[in-house]
Amino acid sequence: MVQGLTADDLVLCLISGGGSALLTLPADGISLEQKQAINKALLKSGATISEINCVRKHLSKIKGGRLALACAPARVITLLISDIPGDDALMIASGPTLPDTTSCADALSILRKYAIAVPANMEQHLMSGKGETPKPGDLRFANNNHHIIATALDALEAAAAHARAVGITPYILSDNIEGEARDVGLMHAAIARQVARYGQPFQKPCVLLSGGETTVTVRGTGRGGRNVEFLLSMAVALDGHPAIYAIACDTDGIDGTEDNAGAILSPDSLAHATNLGLNAKTFLENNDGYGFFSALNDLIISGPTRTNVNDFRAVLIL
């Protein structure tokens, strides 16, 4: 669509988080199936979203600024909806219209860090430099600009405003939380228990809000997702605490690859599970948060929201 444009043309791009998976054009000599396999391995490895997107950029013909190069010499204006912790514009949807500061060597280093087997043609593509991306300072980007128009913090601020409107004091912990979902769940549970028992660092009733993008290192065979893993870890840690409730959802409406956005956790969740003969720790060990909350009928199924500002978590302490 953008072939043959001139300096008098203007290209307006709306790029949302989640675009990496939706805008796919493998580099020459690399099949879609090969790229899918690498992507799946990265997702299971526990790699961060920035690491995953670095690899994606260097195996693509459209990511890492290459869409903008295809538009040249037309001017490109990019409006970005961020799902990247820290709102790094170059990483949102793997930066199809922006120059890239990472390299093929970085991509190879990430694949080796997580012990991911790389087909010979992919390794050659990266080692030869054929997959190198255009860098900042490239004159073909000189007349382009970009604006971030929606972020995870925007979503958290909106939730905070709603909490205040119904008489609950909100506290935004961070819009930039990364790490293993189960570890982040333990951290949120520990803070919530401190608030509930001692009124530290916040007085109850209150709601703790956080965003960012956690990871799951998959060791089991269950049906999962970052948000249900976070909640299942919280459930085990809270052990039915009577004053703590939580919700965790991906703002795009899909938690990983399943049909749910996330789930809800209440004080009676573990008791309900026990009555059904379910052991929360066993489900957590099997990375089966989806199976656990599905059995409780506590999945949140919103359908796709058509946007993505990353994960949203709220912990209510009464």
BAFIRO-846703 format. One line per 3 residues: number of its first residue (from 1); for each residue x negated, y, z of N, C-alpha, C. Coordinates in steps of 0.001 Angstrom, whole numbers, plus 524288, in hexadecimal, padded with zeros to 5 digits. Layout:
% BAFIRO-846703
NUM = X,Y,Z,X,Y,Z,X,Y,Z  ...
% end
This chain:
% BAFIRO-846703
1 = 7FCCD,7FB3B,80000,80000,80000,80000,7FCAE,804F2,80000  7F7F7,804A3,8021A,7F4DC,8096B,80282,7F07D,809AA,7FE71  7F088,80628,7FABA,7EC81,80650,7F6AC,7ED58,80B0B,7F320
4 = 7E915,80DA2,7F19F,7E960,811CD,7EDC2,7EB4B,81701,7EFC3  7EB13,817F0,7F4DC,7ECB5,81CFC,7F6F4,7E88B,8211A,7F5E0  7EA20,82606,7F65A,7E688,82A5D,7F561,7E5F8,82DA7,7FA4B
7 = 7E28F,8318B,7FA0C,7E1BB,83507,7FE81,7E68F,83851,7FFAB  7EA44,8387D,7FC12,7EF19,83B6C,7FCFC,7F33C,83830,7FFC7  7F230,83334,8009D,7F606,82FC7,80325,7F53A,82FA0,80911
10 = 7F98A,82E88,80BCB,7F971,82DF1,8117F,7FBD1,828B0,812E5  7F912,825B0,8161C,7FB01,820A6,817F5,7FC16,82124,81DD1  800E8,8200F,81F5E,8026D,8203C,824DD,8030A,81AA7,826D1
13 = 7FFF3,8192F,82AB1,80007,813D5,82CBA,80200,813D1,83257  80601,810B5,83368,807B1,80FBA,838C6,8059E,80A65,83A51  80210,80A4E,83E1A,7FF73,8057C,83FAB,800D8,80457,84558
16 = 8034C,7FFDB,84643,804CE,7FE59,84B8E,8014F,7F9F9,84D7A  800CD,7F9CB,852B3,7FE5B,7F538,85504,8010D,7F04F,85313  7FE0E,7EC32,85247,80029,7E76F,84FF3,7FF2D,7E718,84A23
19 = 7FD32,7EB6D,847ED,7FC4C,7EB96,8424C,7F80F,7E7EC,84066  7F476,7E674,843D3,7F044,7E2E7,84227,7F274,7DDC5,84011  7F670,7DBBD,842BC,7F8AF,7D6B8,8412F,7FC43,7D738,83C77
22 = 7FE36,7DBFB,83B89,80226,7DCB9,83772,7FFD3,7DEA9,8324E  7FB33,7E0FD,83296,7F8B4,7E331,82DE8,7F3D7,7DFF2,82CC7  7F490,7DBDF,829B4,7F071,7D7F5,82916,7EEBC,7D782,82366
25 = 7E9C0,7D867,82284,7E76F,7D7A6,81D5A,7E1DC,7D5C1,81E2F  7E108,7D09B,81E47,7DBC9,7CE8D,81F5F,7D7C7,7D060,81B5C  7D2FA,7D0CF,81D18,7CEB6,7D236,81997,7CE0F,7CE14,8155B
28 = 7CBB1,7CF95,8110D,7CAC8,7CBF7,80CB9,7C7C8,7C72E,80EA3  7C999,7C29D,80D1E,7C6F9,7BDCC,80E86,7C8B6,7BB7E,813AD  7CC4A,7BE32,81660,7CE56,7BC45,81B5B,7D42E,7BB63,81AC1
31 = 7D607,7B6CE,81C32,7DB98,7B59D,81B90,7DEBE,7B7A7,82026  7E3C9,7B866,81F3B,7E74F,7BA0B,8236E,7E74B,7B5FC,827C8  7E73B,7B103,82660,7E74A,7ACD5,82A47,7E26F,7AD14,82DBF
34 = 7DDEC,7AE43,82B6A,7D921,7AEB9,82E7D,7D97F,7B34A,83253  7DB87,7B79D,83073,7DBF8,7BC33,833D4,7DFEF,7BB38,83833  7E426,7B888,836F8,7E803,7B730,83AFA,7E596,7B3B9,83F31
37 = 7E25A,7B001,83D8F,7DFE8,7AC68,8414A,7DC31,7AF4C,844F4  7D927,7B2F7,842D7,7D598,7B615,8460E,7D8B0,7B970,849D7  7DCE2,7BBD1,847EB,7E01F,7BF26,84B37,7E289,7BC03,84FB5
40 = 7E47C,7B760,84E7D,7E6DF,7B40C,85288,7E2D3,7B283,8569B  7DE15,7B141,854D7,7D9EF,7AFCB,8587C,7D873,7B460,85BFF  7D842,7B90E,859CD,7D707,7BDB0,85CED,7DB3D,7BEAF,86106
43 = 7E02C,7BE1C,85F7F,7E476,7BEFE,86323,7E44B,7BB25,867AF  7E2B9,7B65B,866A5,7E273,7B264,86ABF,7DD93,7B2E8,86E23  7D9AC,7B5C2,86C2C,7D495,7B5E7,86EC8,7D463,7B98A,87373
46 = 7D823,7BD40,873B9,7D7E0,7C138,877C8,7D512,7C620,87605  7D3E1,7C692,870FE,7D15C,7CB4F,86EF0,7D4F7,7CFFD,86F91  7D2A8,7D49E,8704E,7D5C5,7D95B,870BE,7D7E4,7DAE4,86B62
49 = 7DBD0,7DE53,86B64,7DE21,7DFFD,8666E,7DA1C,7E2F0,8631F  7D6A7,7E5E7,86594,7D2AC,7E8B2,8628E,7CEDC,7E4E8,86008  7CD88,7E0B3,862CE,7CA14,7DCC3,86086,7CCBF,7D9F9,85BFF
52 = 7D1B3,7D89A,85CB3,7D499,7D5F7,85887,7D4E8,7D978,853BD  7D615,7DE71,85489,7D6AA,7E201,8501B,7D17F,7E30D,84D65  7CD31,7E2EA,85046,7C80E,7E375,84DD1,7C736,7DF18,849D7
55 = 7C865,7DA4B,84B68,7C7C3,7D5DD,847D5,7CB79,7D668,8433C  7D056,7D7CC,84440,7D439,7D861,84013,7D265,7DC42,83BF2  7D030,7E09F,83DBB,7CE7B,7E4B3,83A0E,7CA83,7E2AC,83626
58 = 7C701,7DF5B,83803,7C2A3,7DDC2,834AB,7C3CF,7D8F2,8315B  7C89C,7D6F1,831DC,7CA54,7D2AD,82E73,7CEBD,7D475,82ADA  7CF67,7D99F,82A58,7D3EA,7DBCE,8279D,7D251,7DF4A,8230D
61 = 7D5EC,7DFE9,81F66,7D540,7E3A5,81B1A,7D880,7E893,81BF5  7DB75,7E8CD,82049,7DEED,7ED46,82116,7DE37,7EFD9,8266A  7DC43,7ECEF,82A3A,7DB6F,7EF1F,82F6F,7D649,7F22C,82FA7
64 = 7D53D,7F495,8342C,7D043,7F73E,834EE,7CF41,7FBA1,8310D  7D35F,7FE96,82FAE,7D2C3,80315,82C3D,7D36C,8020D,8267D  7D40C,7FD1E,82501,7D416,7FBDA,81F6F,7D919,7FD95,81CB2
67 = 7DD72,7FDF6,81F9E,7E233,8000E,81D34,7E16C,805C7,81BB6  7DEDE,808C9,81F10,7DDC5,80E3C,81DD3,7DA34,80EB6,8191A  7D657,80B3E,818AF,7D2DC,80B66,81421,7D5D7,80A40,80F22
70 = 7D9B5,806C9,80F7E,7DCE8,8059B,80ADE,7E024,80A59,80946  7E15E,80DB6,80D0A,7E46F,81270,80BEB,7E122,816D9,809A9  7DC11,816D1,80AB1,7D8A4,81B14,80908,7D906,81BF7,8031F
73 = 7D8DF,820FA,8016C,7D7A3,825B9,80465,7DC67,8286C,806D4  7E0DC,825C1,8071B,7E577,82818,80989,7E467,8291B,80F5B  7E739,82CE7,81181,7E6EB,82DF0,81718,7EA6F,82A19,81A00
76 = 7E88B,8280F,81E79,7EB85,82449,8218C,7EC7F,8268C,826FF  7F16A,826C3,82885,7F2DF,82843,82DD3,7F53A,82377,83074  7F31C,8220D,834FB,7F4D1,81D55,837B6,7F75D,81ECC,83CE2
79 = 7FC1D,81CCF,83DBB,7FEE1,81D69,842AE,7FEBE,8181F,8456B  7FCB0,8180C,84A2C,7FB79,81329,84CD9,7FED7,81258,851B4  800F0,80D9B,8522C,8037A,80BDC,856FB,7FFBB,807F2,85976
82 = 7FDBC,80952,85E19,7F94E,8066F,86049,7FAF4,801E7,863BF  7F890,7FD62,862CA,7F907,7F8EC,8665B,7F3AF,7F759,8686C  7EFDA,7FAD5,867F3,7EA80,7F9A8,8697C,7E94F,7FC2A,86EC5
85 = 7E77D,7F924,87297,7E5DD,7FB81,8778A,7E1E9,7FFD7,8769F  7E309,80474,878AC,7DFA1,808E5,877C5,7E0EA,80BF9,872E3  7E4AC,80A01,86FC6,7E684,80CC4,86B19,7E21D,80E1A,8674A
88 = 7DE98,80A67,8666C,7DA6E,80B1A,8628E,7DCD9,80ABA,85D1B  7DD3E,80F30,85A7B,7DFE3,80F64,8556A,7DD65,80BBB,8516C  7D84D,80AE8,851CE,7D596,807A6,84DF5,7D70E,801EB,84E67
91 = 7D95A,80068,852E0,7DAAE,7FAE6,853B5,7E07A,7F9BC,852E3  7E3C7,7FDB5,852B1,7E962,7FCC9,85222,7EA72,7FA45,84CD1  7ECDC,7F5A6,84CDE,7EDDF,7F2A6,84814,7E8E5,7F1BA,844F5
94 = 7E47D,7F193,847A4,7DF59,7F0D5,84537,7DDE1,7F542,84180  7E012,7F9E1,84278,7DE55,7FEA4,83FD6,7DE2D,7FE8D,839F1  7E275,7FD5F,83735,7E232,7FD0B,8317A,7E103,80234,82EB6
97 = 7E1F8,8069E,83148,7E114,80BA9,82EB5,7DCCF,80EDC,8314C  7D9EF,80C97,83504,7D5F7,80F84,837E7,7D0A5,80CE5,8376E  7CC73,80FFB,83793,7C73D,80D9F,83762,7C643,80A3A,83C27
100 = 7C25C,806E5,83BD0,7C170,802F5,83FD6,7BBFC,80390,84225  7BBA6,80320,84742,7B692,80388,849DB,7B41D,7FE3A,84B07  7B6F9,7F9EF,84A06,7B4D3,7F4BD,84B05,7B262,7F27F,8460A
103 = 7AFC5,7EE1E,846A5,7ACD1,7EBEC,84241,7ADDD,7E61B,8419B  7AC03,7E3FE,83D3E,7AC3B,7DE56,83C5B,7A942,7DB71,840AA  7A4EF,7DDB2,8425F,7A1E3,7DB3C,8468E,7A515,7DAF7,84B96
106 = 7A826,7DF06,84CA1,7AB95,7DEF7,85139,7AF91,7DA91,850CF  7B1E4,7DA06,84C2E,7B5CE,7D5F8,84B5D,7B381,7D08A,84C38  7AEDD,7CFA0,84A16,7AC3B,7CA91,84ADC,7AB07,7C99A,8509C
109 = 7A959,7CDAF,85344,7A814,7CD2D,858CC,7ACDE,7CBA1,85C04  7B168,7CDDA,85AAF,7B644,7CC94,85D68,7B7C7,7C6E1,85C72  7B76C,7C51D,8579E,7B8C1,7BFB5,8565C,7B52D,7BBE4,8593F
112 = 7B02C,7BD43,859B3,7AC84,7B9E5,85C76,7AD6D,7BA1B,8625C  7AECE,7BEB5,86453,7AFE3,7BF54,869EE,7B418,7BB8A,86BC7  7B81A,7BAC9,86878,7BC77,7B767,869F1,7BC0E,7B1F3,86784
115 = 7B76E,7B0C4,86568,7B650,7AB8C,86347,7BA69,7A9DD,85F4E  7BBC4,7AD72,85BBA,7BFA0,7AC50,857AE,7BCD2,7AA92,852B6  7BE35,7A5F6,850DD,7BBC4,7A3D9,84C22,7BD5F,7A720,8476C
118 = 7B983,7A8AC,84456,7BA70,7AC14,83FD7,7B90C,7A924,83ADC  7BCB6,7A8AF,83718,7BB78,7A619,83229,7B6CC,7A8AF,82F7E  7B3FC,7A5A1,82C74,7AF26,7A786,82A0C,7B015,7AC59,826AE
121 = 7B46C,7AC6F,823C2,7B55B,7B0F5,8205B,7B653,7B5EC,8237E  7B8FC,7B56C,827FC,7B9DB,7B9F6,82B65,7B4BA,7BBD5,82DCF  7B192,7B828,82FA6,7AC92,7B999,831FE,7A91E,7BC60,82E0A
124 = 7A90A,7BA64,8293A,7A5F2,7BCDA,82517,7A802,7C252,823E9  7AD2D,7C2E5,823EC,7AFA2,7C7F8,822EC,7ADDA,7CBFE,826F4  7AD98,7CA5A,82BDC,7AC10,7CDF4,83000,7A628,7CED2,83023
127 = 7A32E,7CAB7,82F65,79D7D,7CB38,82FB7,79B3E,7CE44,82B16  79DC4,7CDE4,8269F,79BD0,7D0A0,821F9,79D1B,7D66D,82200  7A0B7,7D7FB,8256C,7A25E,7DD75,82584,7A6C1,7DEB5,821D0
130 = 7A8AC,7DAC1,81EF1,7ACF9,7DBC3,81B51,7B1E0,7DDB4,81E21  7B257,7DC42,82315,7B6F8,7DDD9,82604,7B65F,7E30B,828CD  7B21E,7E5EE,827A8,7B13E,7EACC,82A87,7B56A,7EEDD,82953
133 = 7B6DD,7F1C9,82D42,7BB06,7F5AE,82CE6,7B8BE,7FB23,82C14  7BBCD,7FEBF,829D6,7BA05,80428,8295A,7B992,806BE,82EB7  7B5A5,80A08,82F5A,7B45A,80C38,83478,7B5D7,81205,834E3
136 = 7B62C,81404,839C4,7B711,8199D,83A79,7B2F1,81CC3,8378F  7B49B,82102,8352F,7B113,82423,831FD,7B19E,82314,82C31  7B43B,81ED0,82AC4,7B540,81DA8,82542,7B89E,82209,82305
139 = 7B6C0,82484,81EEC,7B967,8291A,81CBA,7BED6,827E4,81AA3  7BFFA,822F3,8199C,7C526,8218D,8179E,7C96A,82248,81BC5  7C7D4,822F0,820AB,7CB92,823F8,824E0,7CBED,829C8,8263E
142 = 7C903,82D07,82386,7C838,83274,8252E,7CD53,83589,825AE  7D105,834AF,8222D,7D5D9,837C6,8223D,7DA55,83505,8250D  7D940,83083,82758,7DD52,82D8A,829FD,7DDB1,82F1E,82FBB
145 = 7E228,82E38,83227,7E292,82EDA,837D3,7E6A3,82B25,839FE  7E6B3,82ABD,83F27,7EA59,82721,841AC,7EC53,82979,846C5  7F0E3,8279E,84876,7F352,8296D,84D4E,7F5B9,824BF,85010
148 = 7F4B4,8242B,85525,7F751,8201F,85842,7FC6B,82266,85A4C  800CE,82003,858C2,805F0,8224A,859EC,808F3,81F5B,85E25  80725,81AB3,85FBF,809B7,817D1,863F8,805C0,81421,8666D
151 = 805F0,813B3,86BA8,80219,8109C,86E82,804AB,80D97,872F3  801A6,80A22,8755B,80381,80749,879F0,804D2,80B07,87E5E  801BF,80F2C,87EF8,802CE,812F0,88326,80815,81592,88259
154 = 80984,81695,87D7C,80EB5,818CB,87C6F,812FD,8153D,87E88  81265,8101B,87DA2,81650,80C60,87F86,81673,80C48,8857D  811E0,80C67,887F1,811A8,80C55,88DA3,813F9,81150,88FF5
157 = 812ED,815C8,88D7B,81525,81AB6,88F5A,81B19,81AAE,88EDF  81D18,8185C,88AAF,822C8,817F8,88A08,82529,8148A,88E3E  82295,81030,88F6D,82475,80CC3,89398,8243B,80F85,898E0
160 = 82015,81285,899B4,81F91,8156C,89E9C,823F6,81965,89F34  8254C,81C06,89AFD,8298F,81FD7,89B26,82EB4,81D2C,89C76  82F97,8188A,89A42,83466,815AB,89B66,83481,81403,8A11F
163 = 83014,8123C,8A32A,82FDC,810A0,8A8A7,8312E,81531,8AC3D  82EE5,819B8,8AB2A,83011,81E49,8AE60,835D4,81FB2,8AE1E  83829,81EFF,8A987,83DB3,8205B,8A8D4,84145,81CEE,8AC1C
166 = 83F94,8181F,8AD62,842D5,814A7,8B097,840D5,81457,8B63C  83D45,817ED,8B79E,83BA9,81859,8BD0D,83737,814DB,8BEC1  8343C,812B1,8BB14,82FBA,80F62,8BC5C,82ABB,81245,8BAD4
169 = 8270D,8129F,8BE60,82229,8155A,8BD39,81EA2,811E4,8B9D6  81CFA,813D0,8B53B,81990,810AD,8B1D8,813CC,811FC,8B2A6  81083,80E1F,8B1D5,80ADE,80EE0,8B1E1,8089D,80C19,8AD1D
172 = 80614,80F1B,8A9BA,8039D,80CCB,8A51F,7FE18,80B28,8A69D  7FD26,80614,8A6B4,7F805,80409,8A82F,7F403,80504,8A3E8  7F586,803E3,89F05,7F206,804A7,89A8B,7F4E9,80345,8958E
175 = 7F378,805E6,89152,7F57F,80468,88C30,7F174,8013C,88930  7ED5D,7FF7D,88BEA,7E8BD,7FD7E,8893C,7E69B,7F898,88BDC  7EA2D,7F529,88DC1,7E875,7F07F,89091,7E76D,7EC04,88CBE
178 = 7E2BC,7E9D8,88D11,7E148,7E545,889FA,7DF95,7E0F1,88DB3  7DE4D,7DC71,88B7E,7DC8F,7D801,88EA2,7E053,7D373,88E27  7DF02,7CF22,890BA,7E24E,7CA76,8909B,7E79B,7CBA1,8930A
181 = 7EBBF,7CA29,89064,7F107,7CB61,89238,7F1F8,7C955,897B7  7F012,7C4A9,898DE,7F105,7C269,89E0C,7EE0C,7C565,8A242  7E971,7C788,8A0FE,7E67B,7CAA4,8A4C7,7E921,7CFE6,8A5B6
184 = 7EB1D,7D23F,8A187,7EDF7,7D72E,8A211,7F2EA,7D656,8A551  7F564,7D1C7,8A4A7,7F9F1,7D076,8A7CE,7F898,7D024,8AD93  7F428,7CDC5,8AED5,7F268,7CD6A,8B442,7F16A,7D2D0,8B688
187 = 7EF11,7D641,8B364,7EDE8,7DB89,8B53A,7F2EA,7DE8E,8B65B  7F6B5,7DE3B,8B2D5,7FBAE,7E0E7,8B3B8,7FE7C,7DEB5,8B884  7FE46,7D996,8B92C,800CB,7D72C,8BDB4,7FE42,7D90B,8C2C2
190 = 7F911,7D97A,8C2D2,7F649,7DB2A,8C78B,7F7C0,7E0C7,8C8F7  7F807,7E437,8C512,7F985,7E9A5,8C621,7FF20,7E9E1,8C81B  80298,7E6EC,8C59F,8081B,7E6FF,8C72D,808C5,7E51B,8CCCD
193 = 805FB,7E114,8CE45,80657,7DF17,8D39F,80440,7E316,8D790  80028,7E5E1,8D60B,7FDF1,7E9E3,8D986,801EA,7EE49,8DA65  80483,7EFC6,8D622,8088A,7F3CD,8D690,80D01,7F1E8,8DA03
196 = 80EC3,7ED13,8D908,81339,7EAF7,8DBEB,81217,7EA69,8E1BF  80D48,7E8D4,8E311,80C0C,7E7B7,8E892,80A2F,7EC7C,8EB9F  806CF,7EFB2,8E90B,8043A,7F3DD,8EBEA,8059D,7F963,8EA0C
199 = 8087B,7F9C9,8E5B5,80970,7FEFD,8E38C,8048E,8017D,8E15D  800F8,7FE41,8DF7F,7FC19,80021,8DD34,7FB56,7FDCD,8D7C3  7F95D,80089,8D408,7F83C,80623,8D418,7FD1A,8097A,8D31B
202 = 801AC,806F9,8D28C,8067B,809D6,8D171,80AB7,8083B,8D54D  80E53,80BCA,8D63C,812D0,80AA1,8D97C,81728,80831,8D633  819AC,80430,8D847,81E32,801EE,8D5AA,82311,80507,8D73E
205 = 8273C,804DE,8D417,827B5,80210,8CF20,824BC,804E2,8CAC5  8226D,801D5,8C752,81F92,8041F,8C2F6,81F34,8001A,8BE97  81D78,801ED,8BA24,81C9C,7FE71,8B5B8,8172B,7FF78,8B391
208 = 81428,7FB5D,8B2D6,80EE4,7FBA5,8B0A8,80F38,7FA96,8AACB  80D21,7FE15,8A7B7,80D6F,7FDA8,8A1FF,807EF,7FD10,89FC4  80768,7F9BD,89BE6,80255,7F929,8995C,802F8,7F76C,893BF
211 = 7FF04,7F8B3,8909F,7FEE6,7F716,88B21,7F976,7F538,889BE  7F8A3,7F42C,884CA,7F3AC,7F212,882F1,7F49D,7ECF9,88019  7F08D,7EA0D,87F44,7F120,7E50A,87C91,7EDA7,7E0F6,87F1C
214 = 7F01C,7DD3F,881C0,7ED30,7D903,88426,7EC09,7D4C2,8801F  7E916,7D0E9,881C9,7E7DD,7CC72,87E67,7E90D,7C767,88151  7E993,7C335,87E5A,7EA58,7BE05,8809D,7E663,7BA53,87E27
217 = 7E308,7B823,8815A,7DF99,7B3F9,87F82,7E2AA,7AEE5,87FE9  7E427,7ACC6,87B68,7E7B8,7A84E,87B4C,7E4C2,7A346,87C6E  7E65E,7A0A6,8809C,7E41A,79B98,881F8,7E835,79745,88202
220 = 7ED2C,798D3,88265,7F167,79509,88288,7F402,79478,87D46  7F87E,791E0,87D4B,7FB55,790D6,87872,800CC,7932B,8788A  801E0,79678,87C6B,80719,798AB,87CFA,80830,79D19,87935
223 = 80D04,79F05,87970,80E9B,7A39C,87673,80DEA,7A85A,87A03  80ADF,7AC13,8783D,8096D,7B04D,87BBE,80A82,7B5B7,879B1  806BD,7B923,87A9B,8072D,7BEB3,87992,804BE,7C198,87E1D
226 = 80275,7C627,87CFC,7FFAC,7C912,8810E,80343,7CA8E,88593  807EE,7CC54,88456,80B54,7CE7C,88862,80DAF,7CA4A,88BDF  80F31,7C5DF,8899F,81145,7C1B3,88CEC,80CED,7BF37,89029
229 = 80817,7BF23,88E21,803B2,7BD27,8913A,802AC,7C0CA,895DC  802D7,7C5E1,894DE,80244,7C9C1,89907,8065B,7C8E7,89D4A  80B4A,7C84D,89BB8,80F85,7C7AF,89F7F,80F37,7C27F,8A26E
232 = 80DAD,7BE60,89FB9,80D46,7B94B,8A24A,808EB,7B95B,8A663  8049D,7BBF5,8A52C,8006B,7BC93,8A8F6,80248,7BFC2,8ADA6  8054B,7C3E9,8AC9F,80784,7C704,8B0DC,80B2A,7C3C4,8B439
235 = 80E5D,7C088,8B1B0,81221,7BD51,8B489,80F5F,7B9C1,8B869  80B26,7B744,8B6AD,80837,7B3C3,8BA26,805DF,7B6D9,8BEAB  803AE,7BB76,8BD7D,8011F,7BE93,8C185,804FC,7C0D3,8C575
238 = 8098D,7C26F,8C39A,80D68,7C4DD,8C716,81063,7C0DB,8CA53  810CB,7BC19,8C84C,81337,7B7CA,8CB31,818A4,7B940,8CD4B  81BCB,7BBB1,8C9F4,82121,7BCED,8CB7B,821B1,7C19D,8CF0F
241 = 81E0F,7C548,8CEDB,81E65,7C9EA,8D23D,823BD,7CC7E,8D18F  8267A,7CD8E,8D5CB,82BF3,7CF33,8D56A,82CD9,7D4C1,8D378  828B7,7D7F3,8D316,82989,7DD79,8D1C8,826FE,7DF20,8CCA4
244 = 8250F,7DB4A,8C991,82211,7DCAE,8C4DD,8247D,7DA38,8C000  82558,7DD85,8BC1F,82781,7DBEF,8B715,823BC,7DDC8,8B2D5  823D2,7DB4D,8AE4C,82053,7DD07,8AA1E,8229A,7DBC6,8A4CA
247 = 820F9,7DEEC,8A103,82237,7DDFD,89B83,81D3D,7DEFD,89869  81C60,7DBE3,89467,817ED,7DCB5,890EA,819A1,7DB4D,88B67  818C5,7DEE8,887C0,81A6E,7DE18,88258,81681,7E089,87E9E
250 = 81623,7DE45,87A06,81357,7E0C7,875C1,81725,7E47F,87316  8157C,7E950,8724F,81918,7ED42,87042,81AB7,7EC59,86A9D  8181F,7E8BC,867DF,819ED,7E785,86294,81E4E,7E37B,86291
253 = 81F9F,7E176,86739,823E7,7DDB4,867A5,82248,7D80E,86718  81D30,7D71D,86636,81B41,7D1C3,86580,8167E,7D105,868FF  816DF,7CD85,86CC6,8128C,7CC6D,87057,80F1A,7C839,86DEF
256 = 80B22,7C9DD,86B24,807CB,7C61D,8686F,80A57,7C45D,86362  80BE0,7BF6C,86319,80E34,7BD5A,85E48,813A0,7BB21,85F33  815BE,7BBD2,863E9,81AD1,7B97F,86513,81F3D,7BD47,863B8
259 = 8240E,7BBDC,86526,8288F,7BF18,863C0,82A2B,7C2C4,86820  8271D,7C2F4,86C4E,82874,7C647,870C0,824C1,7CAE6,8711B  8269E,7CF27,87387,8233E,7D3A0,8748C,8201A,7D2D7,87985
262 = 82246,7CFDC,87D2D,81FD0,7CEF1,88234,823A9,7CC2E,885BF  82394,7CDA5,88ABF,8270E,7CB1A,88E80,827AA,7CE99,8934A  82AEA,7CCD5,896E7,82BD7,7CF92,89BC8,82AD6,7CBD8,8A052
265 = 828AE,7CDFB,8A486,82773,7CAEC,8A92F,82A60,7CD3E,8ADD4  82CF6,7CA01,8B0D0,82FD5,7CBCA,8B568,82E3C,7C890,8BA29  82FB5,7CA40,8BEE6,82E21,7C75B,8C38E,82FF0,7C1AB,8C3A3
268 = 83428,7C071,8C0F1,83620,7BB0F,8C118,83458,7B7BF,8BC7D  830BF,7B9C7,8B94A,82F01,7B6DB,8B4AA,82C94,7B19F,8B61E  82905,7B1A1,8B9F0,8266F,7ACBC,8BB6D,82A43,7A8DE,8BDDE
271 = 82DE6,7AAD8,8C10E,831C6,7A759,8C36B,8352F,7A4E7,8BF3A  8369F,7A80F,8BB60,839C0,7A609,8B700,836BD,7A1D1,8B418  831A9,7A2DD,8B331,82E63,79EFE,8B07C,82E08,799F0,8B39B
274 = 82D4D,79A69,8B8B2,82CE5,795C8,8BC09,831DE,79285,8BBC9  83656,7952A,8BBBD,83B56,79269,8BB58,83BDE,78F6F,8B631  83916,79160,8B237,83932,78EC6,8AD1D,834D7,78ABF,8AC97
277 = 831BB,78A1F,8B0B5,82D76,7865B,8B089,828AC,7884C,8ADA4  827F4,78D78,8AD59,8239D,78FC7,8AA70,81F76,791C0,8AE3B  81A84,790D7,8ACDF,81621,792A2,8B003,81369,79717,8AD19
280 = 813A3,79BD0,8AF4D,81191,7A06B,8ACA8,80BBB,79FEC,8AB96  808C3,79DB2,8AF46,80321,79D2A,8AE84,801E7,7998F,8A9EC  804F0,79575,8A958,8041A,791D9,8A4FF,80521,79486,89FCC
283 = 8094A,7979A,89F9C,80A7F,79A81,89ACF,80638,79E76,89994  80415,7A104,89D95,7FFEB,7A4CF,89CBD,7FB02,7A224,89AAC  7F9AA,79DB6,89CE1,7F50B,79AD2,89B16,7F59A,7992A,89568
286 = 7FA78,7985F,893A8,7FB6E,796AD,88E47,7FC87,79B3E,88AA5  7FBAC,7A016,88C76,7FCDE,7A4C7,8895C,80269,7A491,88732  80620,7A318,88A8E,80B7E,7A23C,888C3,80F51,7A602,88B73
289 = 80E01,7AB04,88B55,8117D,7AEE3,88D94,816BC,7AF14,88ADE  816B7,7AE4D,885BE,81B9B,7AE51,882CC,81F2D,7A9F5,884C6  81D0C,7A53D,88552,8202C,7A0D1,8871E,8225D,7A1AF,88C8A
292 = 81F31,7A411,89001,820E3,7A4FD,8955C,8257A,7A8CF,89590  824DB,7AD54,89320,828F1,7B153,8937A,82DA1,7B005,89006  82CCB,7ACE2,88BFD,83137,7AB18,888D6,834BC,7A78F,88C15
295 = 83253,7A41A,88F23,8355E,7A08F,89274,8388C,7A391,8967D  8367E,7A81A,8983C,83941,7AB57,89C0E,83D37,7AEFC,89981  83D41,7AF05,89450,84092,7B2A2,8915F,83F17,7B84F,8927D
298 = 83A0C,7B93A,8933A,83821,7BE72,89488,834AD,7C0D5,89052  834AE,7BE89,88BA4,831F5,7C102,88745,834F0,7C5E7,88595  83216,7C9BA,8839B,83487,7CE61,88155,833E3,7CE01,87B6E
301 = 83834,7CD87,878BB,8381E,7CD04,8730A,83ACF,7D1C4,870BE  837AE,7D56F,86EFD,839AA,7DA5F,86CE2,839D4,7DA65,866F5  836D4,7D6E3,86494,835F0,7D738,85EF8,831C7,7DB4B,85DE3
304 = 82FAF,7DB6A,85919,82B97,7DF31,857CA,82D7E,7E4CD,8588B  82A2C,7E80C,85AEF,82B8F,7ED8D,85BCF,829D1,7F10C,85756  826A8,7EEFE,853D7,8249C,7F1D3,84F44,8208F,7F5E8,850C3
307 = 81E6A,7F592,85559,81A07,7F8E3,856E0,816D8,7F5F7,85AE8  8125F,7F82F,85C7F,80F01,7F549,86018,80B51,7F90C,862E1  80C37,7F9D6,867ED,80880,7FCD1,86B15,8064A,7F95C,86F6B
310 = 805CB,7F461,86E41,80345,7F09F,871AE,806C5,7EE97,875ED  80470,7EC10,879CB,8077D,7E986,87DEB,8096E,7ED77,881EF  80DF8,7EC41,88428,8105F,7EF8B,88833,81192,7EC25,88CE3
313 = 80FEC,7EE04,8918A,810DE,7EB1D,89656,81314,7EEBD,89A78  816EB,7ECEB,89D5C,8191D,7EFE7,8A1B1,819E5,7EC3B,8A657  817FA,7EDD2,8AADA,81875,7EAC3,8AFA4,81B80,7EE12,8B3A4
316 = 8201A,7EC4F,8B500,82385,7EF28,8B894,822E0,7ED0A,8BE1C  821D6,7F08E,8C1C7,82126,7EF03,8C740,8253B,7F1E1,8CA85  82898,7EEF8,8CD0D,82CEB,7F139,8D012,82BFA,7F0B0,8D5FA
% end
